Amino acid sequence: MPRFARNNGRGWAVLLLLLLALPAAAHVIDADLSKLSRTEIFWTYIKLGFTHILPLGFDHILFIVSLYILEPRLKPVLWQATAFTVAHSITLGLAMYGIIRPPGSVVEPIIALSILFVALENMIIVKLSPWRLAIVFGFGLVHGLGFAGALTGLGLPQKDYFGSLVSFNVGVELGQITIILLCWALVGRWAASRPWYRARVVIPVSVAIGLVAAYWTMERLLA
């Protein structure tokens, strides 16, 4: 087994653990929404949705990475991302229109648990199962409520409430696709078919993600 492969797997695990040390950042709208045109609002909320994933959404980043590494071809993970997007779009819309109002104290620990679940699943199963789409859809419903929590703090302009909601969701999706493409370019494109891929990439990365998710779960439950 090439030394580079061993070092690469360990490097990914260390990098993921270092996420714990990164400071949290907040979304900021540096403009008066009432003075913006619909086009400007559209781009403003796309940017907010994207930055909610990259670089601010550490938990969502780890969730997408967890989905990707088990089966690192683009088609399977894009199907999972589609299920996730449909689900979080539903709950994000329902929450923003006030139809459902789950407390963040419940939503945030479940989001952390969803990351832990997928990380553990990656360590247990060897091959992607069709039923993972249903699991991802269910977790997407919960993550959508997390997106709603962030968006509620920002607010939506009354003159284009629905349009800005859609724009934010588009930005979130672009962020997710960016993560997938980065994973593919850095790992999947050249390492997926190697015999050491599972032992040196899937397992150490999943262990690192699982440790981070377990820490977040406890932190959020005790907050």
Buried (B, 14 or more C-beta within 10 A) or exposed (E): EEEEBBEBBBEBBEEBBEBEEEEEEEBEBEEEBEEBEEEEBBEBBBBBBBBBBBEBBBBBBBBBBBBBBBBBBBEBBBBBBBBBBBBBBBBBBBBBEEEBEBEBEEBBBBBBBBBBBBBBBBBEEEEBEEEBBEBBBBBBBBBBBBBBBBBBEBEBBEEBBEBBBBBBBBBBBBBBBBBBBBBBEEBBEEBBEBEBBBBBBBBBBBBBBBBBBBBBBEEBEEE
